[in-house]
């Protein structure tokens, strides 16, 4: 799976990163400004419509994510959990509708 992201954040800043993973649980590098400062990702296909990912920086886990495509293929939901730079736990949920 190859992922390439170029986005504008709510505060107007931009973020660009990309990675390629074989969905085999092994760690692969993230090029650019990875989410949550991550420099690598390990991902597994755990069901036909679900990917479990672990984002790490310098070998330390910074977040985990569950990505699910709905059974009709029209909604992608990404639930991310981790600890921010201040040690506070967070959960983010993003839902994307296919246009």
Backbone torsions as a table, in degrees:
resi	resn	phi	psi	omega
1	UNK	NA	129.9	177.3
2	UNK	-111.9	130.4	-178.7
3	UNK	-124.1	134.4	176.5
4	UNK	-135.6	124.3	-176.4
5	UNK	-124.0	132.5	173.6
6	UNK	-138.5	104.4	-173.3
7	UNK	-134.8	161.2	172.9
8	UNK	-108.8	122.6	-179.5
9	UNK	-78.8	167.0	-178.7
10	UNK	-57.0	-28.8	-179.5
11	UNK	-88.0	4.3	178.9
12	UNK	92.4	-11.6	177.1
13	UNK	-72.2	160.3	178.6
14	UNK	-111.7	158.5	178.5
15	UNK	-143.4	128.5	177.7
16	UNK	-130.5	132.6	174.1
17	UNK	-158.2	163.4	175.9
18	UNK	-152.7	156.6	175.1
19	UNK	-159.3	160.5	173.4
20	UNK	-128.9	130.1	179.5
21	UNK	-131.5	150.2	178.0
22	UNK	-94.8	8.8	179.9
23	UNK	54.8	41.3	-177.1
24	UNK	-117.9	9.7	179.5
25	UNK	81.6	-4.3	178.2
26	UNK	-86.4	154.3	-177.6
27	UNK	-83.0	134.5	178.6
28	UNK	-127.8	147.3	-177.2
29	UNK	-70.3	147.3	170.8
30	UNK	-103.6	128.8	-180.0
31	UNK	-101.0	127.4	-179.1
32	UNK	102.5	-155.7	-177.4
33	UNK	-88.1	84.5	-177.1
34	UNK	-63.0	154.6	178.8
35	UNK	-59.5	136.3	178.9
36	UNK	60.0	23.4	179.4
37	UNK	79.0	7.6	-176.8
38	UNK	-64.0	144.7	175.0
39	UNK	-114.9	-1.7	175.9
40	UNK	-152.9	159.6	179.2
41	UNK	-139.4	140.0	172.1
42	UNK	-121.7	129.4	-175.4
43	UNK	-136.4	148.1	177.2
44	UNK	-132.6	140.4	170.2
45	UNK	-84.2	107.6	-173.9
46	UNK	-98.0	-12.9	175.5
47	UNK	-157.0	165.8	-178.6
48	UNK	-55.9	-22.9	-177.3
49	UNK	-122.6	15.0	-172.7
50	UNK	-134.7	131.8	175.0
51	UNK	-120.4	129.5	174.4
52	UNK	-104.6	128.5	-176.7
53	UNK	-127.8	150.2	173.7
54	UNK	-124.4	123.1	179.1
55	UNK	-100.6	130.9	-177.2
56	UNK	-131.3	154.6	172.6
57	UNK	-130.5	125.3	-178.7
58	UNK	52.1	37.4	177.0
59	UNK	83.1	-3.4	-180.0
60	UNK	-104.9	131.7	-179.4
61	UNK	-65.6	127.8	176.1
62	UNK	-108.7	-21.2	179.3
63	UNK	-168.1	157.4	171.1
64	UNK	-124.1	151.3	-177.9
65	UNK	-139.4	144.0	172.5
66	UNK	-118.9	122.5	-179.1
67	UNK	-113.2	124.0	-176.5
68	UNK	-128.3	131.0	171.4
69	UNK	-98.5	129.7	-178.6
70	UNK	-61.2	160.1	-177.2
71	UNK	-61.3	-27.2	178.2
72	UNK	-89.7	0.0	176.6
73	UNK	74.9	11.1	-173.9
74	UNK	-102.6	-12.6	-178.4
75	UNK	-131.3	132.0	175.0
76	UNK	-111.7	123.8	179.1
77	UNK	-119.0	128.6	178.6
78	UNK	-119.8	118.7	177.4
79	UNK	-109.9	120.2	-177.0
80	UNK	-118.9	135.9	178.1
81	UNK	-129.3	143.8	178.7
82	UNK	-175.2	-163.2	177.9
83	UNK	-128.6	128.7	-176.9
84	UNK	-77.1	-178.6	-176.7
85	UNK	-62.8	-19.1	180.0
86	UNK	-97.3	6.6	178.6
87	UNK	83.2	8.6	-179.5
88	UNK	-91.6	131.8	179.0
89	UNK	-69.5	145.2	177.4
90	UNK	-139.1	157.6	170.8
91	UNK	-136.5	127.4	176.0
92	UNK	-119.0	136.9	175.9
93	UNK	-125.0	124.1	176.2
94	UNK	-119.7	134.6	178.0
95	UNK	-123.8	132.7	-176.1
96	UNK	-125.3	124.4	178.3
97	UNK	-92.7	136.6	175.2
98	UNK	-73.7	129.0	-178.8
99	UNK	-91.6	NA	NA
